[in-house]
Amino acid sequence: MKISFHFIVSVALCFVVGVAHADSLDSLAQFLKSTRSWRADFVQVVTAPAKEGRPLRPKTSSGVFAFIRPNVFRFDYSKPYVQNIVADGQLLWLFDTDLNQVTVRNQAQTLGSTPAALIASAQDIASLSKEFALKAAPSDEGLDWVVATPKIKDAGLQSVRIGLRTDTGQALLSQLDILDAFGNRSQMRFERIEVNPANLAMSYFTFVPPKGADVVRP
């Protein structure tokens, strides 16, 4: 499954069911405060809205997601197709290896109220609350959940559920459930998580279009 530029930006980069409580907001606040950089493997399952007479056919992809706050991140999709999405602080790059095409846009004008901005850019609850309405949700699947709803109505995004778990006192992003404006649902699960990895350098977020690639600037 190839992930479209629009969908990446709208979606491109986190017990027993109980009563909603403030602890999940505390966990999110700790995650934002303590996680200055991050690297993890991910598995993404995208499900389109149901249509009459057509069964749901989820599409699965996987890769690596990394960021350094406040403004660089990178998605490297490896399966089933290779794609690279890199935000270098100024520009947002999407490289489709099959098409040998690079799409590049202004990062500040493109991201806005997106999951990437939510997770990789916000440095604390106060800054995040400027873009999203945040609400604690019931704990489920062993995770504390926060629902983030963009305050900008034309953000291309309906909501993001952020699932967090605590490991040895550290709040970790474990899952994102993203619902975009078209009813597409994307679930991202993170594994092999590295918090503040010492070997994650800014050079990793530099993208140079491959020689011969078609560069498109919409």
Summary of the structure (lengths in Angstrom):
residues: 218
radius of gyration: 16.9
end to end distance: 22.7
largest distance: 55.5
contacts: 682
relative contact order: 0.24
helix: 17%
strand: 46%
